[in-house]
Amino acid sequence: MITSMDTIVSLAKRRGFVFQSSEIYGGLASTYDYGPLGVELKRNIKDAWWRTFIHQREEIVGVDTAILMAPQVWEASGHVAGFTDPLVECKNCHHRFREDQLEAKTCPDCQGNLTEAKQFNLMFKTFLGPVEGNAAQTYLRPETAQGIFVNFQNVLNSTRNKLPFGIAQIGKAFRNEITVGNFIFRTREFEQMEIEYFVMPGTDEEWHQHWVEECLRWYLGIGISKDSLRVREHGPKELSHYSKATRDIEYAFPWGWGEIQGISNRTSFDLEVHSKNSGVRLDYFDEETKKHHVPYVIEPSAGVDRIFLTVLIDAYTEEDVISTEGKQTNRTLLKLHPSLAPIKVAILPLSRNDRLVPKAREVYNMVRSHFVTQYDDSQSIGRRYRRQDEIGTPLCVTVDFDTLTTDDGVTIRNRDSMDQVRVKIPDLIPTLHDLLSQ
């Protein structure tokens, strides 16, 4: 069953994952705010990526570079002259579109005639200081990569890394897109997770293939369905000005295949142009051969917001189940990988009985020092299970009257299977650790 975008957008708002930005003023097109559960899921995605590609690899280090950079950076990189899309405007309704994304030569909204295409620069301009003018003009970065390239020599000198090595960054980028849409898939403010991996010239094609495989393995590791992923090679006309080859990892979204990550072979383009324009040598000295090399660069670049949307869609499940009363009913759940789930454990007292609440609170305080935990005592236990299923909580712990009078135990319910197991409270934390690591 294909999940509709309306279903995902409704769930995202209802459960506190994503809200329309400035909603009380009618919203602002293509801008979104992440709610209490959304900010946790987004943080978990970034943490999972950082843990895999930086903390678990000795040759990759991280940086956090400024959003605002000297305008010369963007002139040298080619963004000022070439970071453009072909813009056309309907002569009738005056709606604007990217020419290369239109299926016909007429307006898709009113079938009116279109103007000739003009090249539209995607960078947001801004000004430094109190006076607006060309001397004070700069840009909000359209990618995080350039902050890494201009710091190449600083990182190399401070870490003494040898080729191959990588520099990683997670951060905001901004593009004044002509056409936005599909919820958080294409927005003007977004977050990137990028690695610039520096290799010896001549080994770049081998490393390019390596990073395609590594990135695919990561998506499978966080629970994305293998059947919903594919790798697509860019044709010659698609390649960016700096790219020797680019492959996209795409996901089967409700509207069709869409890019969630690009892995590009940027050659030595960026280091060479910044070296030429700045006058600062950006290269690598090989101690063994006593030669200087300008490294080639393999760039795995992923969009956090697109991965967030991918995770929601891929995890969304509706299924028929038999209720505790023996009736067939439907439940909605997010089958999130435990490492990504915003809430790991929910503590649910069977009721708000005065005898149960203190014990449930005791268990809650114990568990939340180990896991992100939610306490929920509102409505029936069945409705609370369904609520936790819908936000992707892997495990629910129920405190009942047997906890008080019989066995000092609690019941752990699994989100996906709905199986339940009884454990003693002293054994609860190690049991939860085991179940969440499966």
N, C-alpha and C positions, 0 to 999 in steps of 0.2 A: 504494500500500500504506500502510495506517495503522499507524504505529509504536505499540506498546503501551507503557503507562507502566512496566510491569515491565521491559521491555527497556531503557528509558532509565535507570531507577533502578539496574539491574544494571551498565550501562556506567559510570554516574557513580561508583559505588563502586569498581568494578574498576580503573578508570583514574585514580582520584584526583581526580575533579571535586568530588563531594559525599559527605560521610559523615554518618551519623546522629550527632547530638550525644550525648555521654555514653554511647556505645554499650556500653562495658564494664560499665556499671551497668544495662543494659537499655534505655537511651535515655530521652529525654524527649520526649513527644509534640510533634510539629510544630516541633522545633528541629533545625537542621542546621549542620554545619561545612563550610567550603569547603577542599578539599585543595589540593595543589601545583598541579595544572592548573586547578582551579576558581578559585582566587584570581587566577590570571593572566587567565583568560577574563573574570571579573567586572571586574577592573581595566580590561581592554581595552574592555569595553562602556561603562564610565563615562568612560573617556578619549575614546572616539569621540563620545559624547554631548556632553561638555564642549567638545571641539574644534569640533564643528559649531555648537552653540548659544551658546557664550560666546566662544571665541577667534576664531571667524570672523564674529562680529557685533559691531559697535562699540557698540551701544546696550544690551547685556546685560552685567552684572557679576555676580560671585559673592560669596557669603558662606558662613560656616560657623558656625551658631548653636548654642547649648547645648541639650542634650537636656532638662535640667531648667530649668523656667521658673517665674516667679511664678504661683501658682495663680489669681490674678486674670485672667491671660491666658486661661485656659480657661473661666473663668466668663463673661468678656466675649464670647468667641467662640461661646458656646452649647454647648460640648462637655460641660460639667458637667451641664447640664440635658437636652441633646438628643442626645448621641452614644451612642445606645442601639440595641439590637436586641431583637425580641420573643423571649423565651425560654420554651420549654415543656419539661416533664419527663415521661418515661414513668412512670406509677404502678406499673408492674410491674418493669421492669429498671432504672429510674432513670437511663437515659441522657438527655442533654439535647440539644436541637436548636433551630435558628432556625425559628420558625413559618413565616416567609415563604419558606423554602426547602423545605418539605415538600409533597409531591404529594398526600398523603392526611391525614386527621385522626386517624390512628392511628400508633403507633410504627413506624418503618421497620425496626427490628431485631427486634421481637417481636410487633408488631401490638397491643400493649397500649394502653390509654386514656391520653390525655395530659392534663396539668393545663392550667388557663387560662394564657394568655400573660402574662408579666411583662416589663417593660422592664429590660434588663440593660445597664449602662454598660460600654463597652468600654475605658475608660482604666485603666491600671495605676496604683494608688496607691503612694506611697512616702513616706518621712519624712526631713526634713532635720535633722541633728543627732542627739544621743543619746536624746532623749525623743520617744516616739510620742504624738501627740495632734493634735487638729484644727489647732492653731496651727502645727505643723510639717509638716502634710500638703501634699504636692504630687503631681505626676503625671509619669510618663514620657510624653513627647510622642507623641500619636497621629498626628501629621503634622508635616512640616517647615515648612509654610506660615506658621504663626503667628510663627515666629522671623523670617521675612522681613517680615511686616506691622509688627511692633513696632519693627523697625529701618528702616522706610521713610524717616523723616525723617533719620536718621543717614546713610544711603546717599545720599539726595538732596543733602544739604548737602556731603558729602565728594566727590561726583563731579560735581555741577552738571549732571547729565543733564537733557535736555528730553523731554517726552512726544512719542511713546511710548518707554518704556524698560522694561527688565526686570531682575529680580534672581533669580539662580539659586542652587540649593543641592542638594547630594547628601548624604544623611545617613540615620541609622537612625531608625525610628519603631516604635511598639509598640502593639498592639491586642489586648485579651484576647478574641479571637474565640471565639464559642460553638462554631462548626463549623469545623474545619480539615481539611486533606487535600490530595490530589493532589500529594504530594511537596512541593516548595518553592513551589507556586502560592499556597497560603493558609497563612501562618504567623503566629505572634504577634509575632515580631521580624523586621523586614524593612527594606529600604533603598529610599529614594525618590530620584528625580531630578525636581526640580520647578522650574518657572519661574513667577514672578508677573510678568505683563506688564501694565504700567500704561498705560492709554490714555485719551484724552479721552472723556467721556460722549457718546454719540451715534455714536461710531465702533466701539463694542464688538462689534456683530454682524459687521461686516466683518473685524475682527481675529480674532474667534472662528473664522471660516471659514479665515482665513489660517493659523492655528496648527494646525488639523486637517490641512490640506494639507502644511504644513511637517513635521509629525510623521510623517505617512504616507510622505513622501519619505525621511525618515531611515531608517525601517525597511527600505524597499526598498534604500537605499544600503548597508546592512550585510548585505544578502543574503537577507532574509526574502522568501519567495514571495508574490507579489502575490495569487495565488488563495487564499491562506490567511489573508488579512486582510480585514476589513470595518469599516465605521463604523456604529455604532448610536446613534440618538438616544434619550435618556432620555424616558420619558413623564412627565406632570405628577406622578404619585404617586411617582416614583422620585427626583425632584430633592431635593438636600440643601437645608437651610433657607436657605443663602446663595446658591443657584444660580438664575440666570435661565434658563440652558440648559446642558446637558452632553451631550457626545458621547463615546462610548467607542470606542477602537480595539481590536478583538477579533481573536483568533487562533483558528484551528480546531484545538484540542487534541484528543487522542485521545478525551476524554469529551464533546467538544462545544465550542461557542464560549465563550471566556472573555476577560475584560477584561485587557489589558496596559497600557493607558493611558487616562486620562480627560482631556478638555479641557473645562474649565468656564468659564462666564461668571459670575464671582463678584460682579458689579456693584461697588458701592462699600461693600458690607456690612462687610467686615473693617476697613477704615480708619475707617469711621464709628463702629463700636462701640468700637474701641480708643481713638479720640479722645474719645468720650463718657465712657468709663469711666476713662480715665487723666487726663483733663483736659489732655492735650497735643494741640495742633493737628497733624493729619496730613493735609496737603493739598498742592496744587501751585499755585504762583503763576506765572501766565502773564505774562511780561514784555511781550509785545506788547499784550495786551488789558488788562493791569493788574488782572486778576481772579483770585480764588482758585477752584480746582476740586478736588473730591475725585475722583480718578481711578477709573475702572472697571478691573477686573482680569480678565484672561484667564489661566487657569491650566492649562498643560500639565503633568500629573502622571503620571509613569511609575514602575513598580515594577522595580527592578533585578533582583530575584530572578525575577520573572515573565518578564522579557526574557531572562534567562539560560536559563530552561527553554524558552522559545520558540526560542532560537537552537539549543539542543541538539536539540530535536525536529525543527526544520526542516532542520537540517544532516544528520541521521542518514540514512544510505543503505546499503542492501544491494544488491549486484549480482553477477551471475555473470561471471567472467572466465576467461581461459585462462592457466594457469600457465606458467612458463618450461619446464616439462617437457611442455607441450602438453595438459595435462589441464584439464577444466573444474572450476572451484572457485568458492567464494563468498567475497566479501570485504566487510567492514564498514568504512565510512569516514564521517567527519564532514566535509561539504563547507562548512567554515567560511570566511567571508570572511577573506582574509589579515590584515586589520587586527584581527580578533578572535581569530585562532588563538593559543592559549597558547604554542606553540612555532612559530617561523617556519621554522627550518631544522634538519634533523637531519644530523649528520656520521656517516657509516657506513663504517668500514674494511671491505673485502671479507671479511677474517678477522682473527683476533688474531695473525697472523704477526708475528714480531719486526721484520721489515723494514717492514711497513705501519704499525704503530702509531705510531711517532714522526712520520711524515709526516701521518697522520690527525690526530694531536694538534696538529700545527703548523697545519693547515688549520682545525681547530676553534677554536684560540686566535685566529686571524685573523678568523674569521667572527663569533664571539661578541662582539666589540667593536662590531659593527654591528647584530646581530639577536639576539633571544632564541633561543638555540641549545642543542640537546641532543646529547650524544655517546653513541652506542649501538653496542656491539660484542658484545652477548650474543645467542647463537643464530644461525641461518642468515640470510643477507641477505634472503631472501624473507620470513621471519617478522618481521624488523625493519621491512621495508616495510609489512607488514600492521599492525604495532603502531603505526607512525607514522600510517598512514591512519586508524586507529581513534581517535586523539586529535586528528586534524584538522591535522597538520603539512603545510603546502602543498608544501614542497620537501625532498627528500632529496639529499644530496651524497655520492657513493660514491667512496672512494679505493681504487684497485686497483693491480695490479702494473705496468700501463702508465703509471700516474702516476710510478712510480719509474724505469722503464727506457726509456720510449718518447717520451711527449709532454708530460710535466709538466702533465697535464690531469686533470680529475675529471668524473664524470658527474652531471648534475642530473636528478632524476626528479620529474615533476609528479604530485601526489596524485590529481587528478581524472581526467586523461587517461592517466596512467602513461607518457606519452611521455618519452623521455630525450634529453638533448643533452650533447655533450662540449664543455667549455670549458677554456681554459688557466687555471691558478691565478691569474696576475696579473689576469685578466679576471673572476674569480669574483664579487667584491663588486659591481661595477656590473651584472653579469648578474643576480644575485640581486635587486638593487634593482629592475631593470626587470620581472622576472617577478612580484615581489610587489606591484607597483603596477598590474598589469594588471587 
